[in-house]
Amino acid sequence: MKFLVIVEEGPKSFGAYVPDLPGCVAVGATRSEVVALIQEAIEFHLEGMRADGKPMPQPNSSATSVEVEVA
């Protein structure tokens, strides 16, 4: 399964979250660290859902970029 992961750069760290998995978040010192941590967090999140007998969510979020002119 592939989930959309949003990575945000803060003043001193990076954060990541998964729109299709509310509460699934990670924080790391670098972009590569936060990507590795969010992958682990997704796996852990899905394992917990499976253990609780909850249905597996289907990824349905997507992203796009738009270009705007700033005067």
Protein Blocks (a to p, Z undefined) as FASTA:
>chain_A
ZZdddddddfkbccdddfklghiacddfbfklmmmmmmmmmmmmmmmmmmnopacdddfb
dcdddddddZZ
